C-alpha cells in the first residue's frame, strides 16, 4: 500500500469519527473560537477607526496648515495667510468663486448618550463654500445653517453617539448657545463626528480674532496638487505645509490603530497559549482513547507517518471548526457596532463602526489553524511512536 494512500485512508477514518468524540473535543474548539473572537473583534475596531479617517480624505482636495504642524490643533493661520492661499493655482473655480474653505477647529464638551460623561467633540467653523469643497457632505435632516448666526449642523454619527445633538436642540458651551438646525452625512467619514458652524461666529465666540487653523482646497484635479503645493511652499508671503487630504487623514489614524492592533495581537497571543494547551489535552485524550485502534492500524501495515498526519489533520479540522465559529460570532456580534473613542493626535472624539472584513476573518482562520497545528503536534508524535504490542493489550 503506497504511503500517500495510507495517509488518505487513515485521515479520512479519523475525520469521519470526529462526531463520536465531539463532546471531548469541545474544550479545544471553544478555546480556539474564543481566541478568534477576541482577535477579530479588537482588530475590527482598528479597521473601523482607520476606515472612517481614510474615507474622509480625497486626493482631489488639499489641506494647508502652518509649517511644521502635524494636525489642525497645532496649526494657526492669519486672515492674510488665507487670502494668499486662495490665490494659489490649481484650485477649482465655481464661476468667480474659489472652492476653498478656511476653517477653525475647537473642542467642546458634549455628554455621551451611553454614559453621560463629557466627551471632546470637534466644533468646526466653516465658510459658505464649505459644502462645495466637502462635496461628499449632504443634509439628511433639517436644513443648512445660516451664516452669521449661532446655528450649527451636526454629523449624523455625532448625533447618534452624543446627547443633545438632534434638530431643535441647544448646545451650550461656555457663554455661547448653539442651535442645531440640521444633520448631515459624509459617506461615513470622520466629518460625521463633527459639529459645523459659521467660522466668523466661532472666531468671535472663542476670541480667535481673524485667525484660522487650516484651509481646505478643492483642486481642479488630483494632478493639480504639485503645482498648488509648489506655488505655496515657494511663496515668501506664507509659511505653510501642504498635504493631500487623503494623506493627512491617513496619518491621523496611525497612532491609535497601531496601538489597538498591538494590544489586540498581544491579548490574542496570550489567549492562544491557553487554547493551545486545550488543543493538546483534547488530542492527547483522543490518542489515549483510540490507542488500540491506532495499534491495530499499525499492525495491519499502516506506517507511523500516516498515523501522525491523521492526528494532525484531526487537530486542524477541530481548529477550523473553532476558527469558523469564532469568526461567525465576531461578525454577528461586532460588525457595524457603533462607538466612539479619543483620537490622541487631535484629542477629540471620533465616532466609527467596527468593521469585520473578509481579511480579518481569514486572519482569524489562519490563527486557529496555527493553534491546531501546534496543539496537535505532540499528541501526533506520541500516537506515531505508540508501541504496538503494549497498545493492543489496553482495554
C-alpha positions, 0 to 999 in steps of 0.5 A: 500500500503506497504511503500517500494512500495510507495517509488518505485512508487513515485521515479520512477514518479519523475525520469521519469519527470526529462526531463520536468524540465531539463532546471531548473535543469541545474544550479545544474548539471553544478555546480556539473560537474564543481566541478568534473572537477576541482577535477579530473583534479588537482588530475590527475596531482598528479597521473601523477607526482607520476606515472612517479617517481614510474615507474622509480624505480625497486626493482631489482636495488639499489641506494647508496648515502652518509649517511644521504642524502635524494636525489642525490643533497645532496649526494657526493661520492669519486672515492674510495667510488665507487670502494668499492661499486662495490665490494659489493655482490649481484650485477649482473655480465655481464661476468667480468663486474659489472652492476653498474653505478656511476653517477653525477647529475647537473642542467642546464638551458634549455628554455621551448618550451611553454614559453621560460623561463629557466627551471632546467633540470637534466644533468646526467653523466653516465658510459658505463654500464649505459644502462645495469643497466637502462635496461628499457632505449632504443634509439628511435632516433639517436644513443648512445653517445660516451664516452669521448666526449661532446655528450649527449642523451636526454629523449624523454619527455625532448625533447618534453617539452624543446627547443633545445633538438632534434638530431643535436642540441647544448646545451650550458651551461656555457663554455661547448657545448653539442651535442645531438646525440640521444633520448631515452625512459624509459617506461615513467619514470622520466629518460625521463626528463633527459639529459645523458652524459659521467660522466668523461666529466661532472666531468671535465666540472663542476670541480667535480674532481673524485667525484660522487653523487650516484651509481646505482646497478643492483642486481642479484635479488630483494632478493639480496638487504639485503645482498648488503645493509648489506655488505655496511652499515657494511663496515668501508671503506664507509659511505653510505645509501642504498635504493631500487630504487623503494623506493627512487623514491617513496619518491621523489614524496611525497612532491609535490603530497601531496601538489597538492592533498591538494590544489586540495581537498581544491579548490574542497571543496570550489567549492562544497559549491557553487554547493551545494547551486545550488543543493538546489535552483534547488530542492527547485524550483522543490518542489515549482513547483510540490507542488500540485502534491506532495499534491495530492500524499499525499492525495491519501495515499502516506506517507511523507517518500516516498515523501522525498526519491523521492526528494532525489533520484531526487537530486542524479540522477541530481548529477550523471548526473553532476558527469558523465559529469564532469568526461567525460570532465576531461578525454577528456580534461586532460588525457595524457596532457603533462607538466612539473613542479619543483620537490622541493626535487631535484629542477629540472624539471620533465616532466609527463602526467596527468593521469585520472584513473578509481579511480579518476573518481569514486572519482569524482562520489562519490563527486557529489553524496555527493553534491546531497545528501546534496543539496537535503536534505532540499528541501526533508524535506520541500516537506515531511512536505508540508501541504496538504490542503494549497498545493492543493489550489496553482495554 
